[in-house]
Structures are given as structure tokens and as C-alpha cells.
Amino acid sequence: MIFDAHCDVLYKMWKNPALSFEKSADLHVTFAGLKKANVKVQCFAIFIPPEVPSEQKFNVALEMIDIFYRKVLPMHPELKLVRTSQEINSLKHDEIGIMLTLEGCDCIGNDLIKLRTLFRLGVRSVGLTWNYANAVADGALEKRNGGLSNFGIETVKLINEAYSWTDVSHLSEQSFWDTIELAKFPIASHSNARKLCNHPRNLTDEQIKALIKRNAPIGITFVPMFLSEGKSATVRDVLNQIEYICSLGGENNIGFGSDFDGIDETVIGLENVYQYEYFSNELLKLYKDDIVRGFLFNNFFRRLPI
């Protein structure tokens, strides 16, 4: 079974209302692909692009959630919204759990009522920023490298109270360190090791070790520019990330957050969700069965807050 901690299919469907989740060549993640690849839990991110005016961001978040409830769930009875480990355990053999996540708190502005509303609609993981600054924190590409604001501290406290994940992917380094001290349930949904690919979106060794110390899962992502500083990335680059994080003591923390549908370029050999089957076989050539089960599913699943 597979637990993928990040994809942007709702963003793609929001951009192009003509897309069908059933089976579309323009989507990396589809219903048919999830079934074929034996994905048991797929996280659907709510990502509001930065060009959306501030006053419209929350409404766009609601529009994406509406797409999920109106154009995804009703069309595919085998898909179930899941919020807890118990709900995942209750899935039938042929059912797939979908977990809603928020990629960046830009859409809540400085209003925690909006975040509470998103929790009530099913969101179970919150990324505090995308790449730049908002009212909560600075992102990885914000030059000043500021940390959590006072409002950001209140936001993380609310996420803790909601027994939800606080996602450190996309944070500036100072925001990361502020968050790792405060969050009860930290994760990195889709981030790689900076030692192997020097990109500010990737994690330093110190950050990886801090996540391991906090028993947090780390989702290796299939974004080529976070895997290779060359023109393209291959499955070997993904495997190198796994080996490196294992060398830091993270064997039981590694998972995957593909970022499918949030990327234009893909890893050669991991072009869409269908390729998880091939990728699983590659992992089994290198690691024991129980370790691979951890990478693919258990390391995220067993760290769900509830």
C-alpha cells in the first residue's frame, strides 16, 4: 500500500474545469492511476497560486474543496474522505482514502476562524507557507529568513489543538526552527536533502536530524529541481535521497510526497502515479520488505496525530 503525502490535483482541476479525475492524460494523479498503483491514502493539497488577489484567496480555497466534494467524491464511491488513522483502518479492500491538506496559510490572512473552518471541512495537515512570506511565517525563498510571527505562533497552537500535522515544507530556516520547537505533530510532506541538491526548498542535515529526533515523517519528493542540479532527474536520484536520509538515521521516517500535478517536469521513470508500481519493485531490490512498507505507507500512517 502507498501513502502519498502531497499532490496538487485540486489545483489542476481548479485551473481547468474540463479535466476529469477519472482518467485524464493531463493529470499525473487520477482515479484509475490510484487504483492501478495500489495507493491507499492520497493527500490532496489546497494550493492557492500567489497571483490570486489576497481578498480572493480564501474563496479560492473553498472552490478547490468544492471541486473535491462535488466533482471527485460523488463520481467515485470507492474514494473516501479520511481524517484519522481509524478511518483509514476502516477502509474496505477496494477503497482509497483521500486526506485534505493546506499548502500555505496565505488564504487565512490573519483570521483563525478561516483555519477552523478548513478543519471542519476536512483539512488535516497545514503547511504554514508556500515559498514567500505571509502573516504566519516566512517561506524558503524569502530573503530576510524571518521566523514565525506572533500570529504564526497562535496558528501552530491551533493546529496542535486540532490534532493535525504542521507541515514544515516550504518554510524558511528560521521559521522551521521556530516551528519544530512548537508543533506537536510536525512533518515534512515533500522535501529532499539539501546535501545532495543545493536548493533552498530542501532540508539541511541539521533540519533532517531535528525531524528524526521529533519522530516526524519526511516525504521525499519527485520534483526534479529538488533532486538534481542538472537538466533532468531519474529514479536513481530519488534512491540516492533515500540512502542519504537513511545514513542520517531516518530509515523509519522516510515516506513520499510526490508533488504530482504541482510540477511540469517529472522524474524519468516516475512520470505519474501509475509508476509507483515500478518504483516499489525498485525499492524491493535494495531494501527488506518491512523497510519498503515503511517507506511507502507505514512511516506516515503510524504518525497520524489521531
Long-range contacts (C-beta under 8 A, 24 or more apart in sequence): 1-38, 1-39, 1-40, 1-41, 1-293, 1-296, 1-297, 2-37, 2-38, 2-39, 2-40, 2-41, 2-256, 2-276, 2-280, 2-296, 2-297, 3-39, 3-40, 3-41, 3-255, 3-256, 3-296, 3-297, 3-298, 3-300, 3-301, 4-39, 4-41, 4-42, 4-43, 4-256, 4-257, 4-258, 4-260, 4-273, 4-276, 5-43, 5-101, 5-125, 5-187, 5-189, 5-190, 5-217, 5-219, 5-255, 5-256, 5-257, 5-300, 6-43, 6-45, 6-101, 6-103, 6-169, 6-189, 6-190, 6-219, 6-221, 6-257, 6-258, 6-259, 6-262, 7-42, 7-43, 7-44, 7-45, 7-258, 7-259, 7-260, 7-261, 7-262, 7-273, 8-45, 8-47, 8-103, 8-259, 8-260, 8-261, 8-262, 9-44, 9-260, 9-261, 10-44, 10-45, 10-46, 10-47, 10-64, 10-65, 10-67, 10-68, 11-45, 11-46, 11-47, 11-49, 11-64, 11-261, 11-262, 12-261, 13-64, 13-67, 13-71, 13-72, 14-60, 14-63, 14-64, 14-67, 21-71, 21-72, 21-75, 21-76, 22-75, 22-76, 27-261, 27-272, 28-258, 28-260, 28-261, 28-263, 28-266, 28-271, 28-272, 28-273, 29-258, 29-260, 29-261, 29-272, 29-273, 30-273, 31-75, 31-76, 31-78, 31-79, 33-272, 33-273, 33-274, 34-96, 34-273, 35-78, 35-96, 36-273, 36-274, 36-277, 37-273, 37-274, 37-275, 37-276, 37-277, 38-276, 38-277, 39-96, 39-273, 39-276, 40-88, 40-91, 40-96, 40-97, 40-297, 41-82, 41-88, 41-96, 41-97, 41-98, 41-99, 41-297, 41-300, 41-301, 42-96, 42-97, 42-98, 42-99, 43-98, 43-99, 43-100, 43-101, 43-125, 43-189, 43-257, 44-68, 44-98, 44-99, 44-100, 44-101, 45-101, 45-102, 45-103, 45-127, 45-262, 46-100, 46-101, 46-102, 46-103, 46-107, 46-118, 46-123, 47-103, 47-104, 47-130, 47-262, 48-104, 48-106, 48-107, 50-106, 50-130, 50-132, 54-106, 54-109, 57-106, 57-107, 57-109, 58-107, 58-108, 58-109, 58-114, 60-107, 61-102, 61-107, 61-118, 65-100, 65-118, 65-121, 65-122, 68-98, 68-100, 72-98, 73-98, 81-122, 83-122, 83-124, 84-304, 84-306, 85-301, 85-302, 85-304, 85-306, 86-306, 88-301, 88-304, 99-124, 99-125, 100-124, 101-125, 101-126, 101-127, 101-165, 101-167, 101-189, 102-126, 102-127, 103-127, 103-130, 103-167, 103-170, 104-128, 104-129, 104-130, 104-134, 104-139, 104-170, 105-129, 105-134, 105-135, 105-136, 105-137, 105-155, 106-130, 106-134, 108-135, 108-136, 108-155, 109-135, 110-135, 110-151, 112-154, 112-155, 112-158, 115-155, 115-158, 115-159, 116-158, 116-162, 119-162, 119-164, 123-164, 124-164, 124-165, 125-164, 125-165, 125-166, 125-167, 125-187, 125-189, 126-155, 126-159, 126-164, 126-165, 126-166, 126-167, 127-167, 127-168, 127-169, 127-170, 127-189, 128-152, 128-155, 128-156, 128-166, 128-167, 128-168, 128-170, 128-171, 128-175, 128-179, 129-170, 129-171, 129-172, 129-175, 130-170, 131-170, 131-201, 137-171, 137-172, 137-175, 137-178, 137-179, 138-171, 138-172, 138-174, 138-175, 139-170, 139-171, 139-172, 139-175, 140-170, 140-171, 140-172, 140-173, 140-200, 140-201, 141-200, 141-201, 142-172, 145-172, 145-173, 145-174, 146-172, 146-174, 146-175, 147-172, 147-174, 147-175, 147-177, 147-178, 148-175, 148-178, 148-179, 148-182, 152-178, 153-178, 153-182, 156-182, 156-183, 157-182, 159-183, 159-185, 160-184, 160-185, 163-305, 163-306, 164-305, 165-189, 165-304, 165-305, 168-207, 168-211, 169-201, 169-219, 169-257, 170-201, 173-204, 173-207, 176-207, 177-210, 180-207, 180-210, 180-211, 180-214, 184-305, 185-216, 185-303, 185-305, 186-211, 186-214, 186-216, 187-216, 187-217, 187-218, 187-219, 187-300, 187-303, 188-216, 188-217, 188-218, 188-219, 188-257, 189-219, 189-257, 190-219, 190-220, 190-221, 190-223, 190-257, 190-258, 190-259, 191-218, 191-219, 191-220, 191-221, 191-226, 191-257, 192-220, 192-221, 192-223, 192-226, 192-227, 192-241, 193-241, 193-244, 193-245, 193-248, 195-244, 196-227, 196-237, 196-240, 196-241, 196-244, 197-225, 197-226, 197-227, 197-228, 197-229, 197-237, 198-229, 199-225, 199-226, 199-229, 201-226, 202-226, 205-248, 208-245, 208-248, 208-250, 209-248, 209-249, 211-250, 211-253, 212-248, 212-249, 212-250, 212-253, 215-253, 215-303, 216-253, 216-303, 217-253, 217-254, 217-255, 217-299, 217-300, 217-303, 218-245, 218-250, 218-253, 218-254, 218-255, 219-255, 219-256, 219-257, 219-300, 220-245, 220-254, 220-255, 220-256, 220-257, 221-256, 221-257, 221-258, 221-259, 222-256, 222-258, 222-259, 222-260, 222-263, 222-266, 222-267, 222-270, 223-259, 223-262, 223-263, 224-263, 224-265, 224-266, 224-267, 225-265, 227-267, 232-265, 232-268, 233-267, 233-268, 234-267, 234-268, 234-269, 235-267, 235-268, 235-269, 235-270, 235-279, 235-282, 237-267, 238-267, 238-270, 238-279, 239-282, 239-283, 239-286, 242-283, 242-295, 251-291, 251-294, 252-294, 252-299, 253-299, 254-294, 254-295, 254-299, 255-295, 255-296, 255-297, 255-299, 255-300, 256-295, 256-296
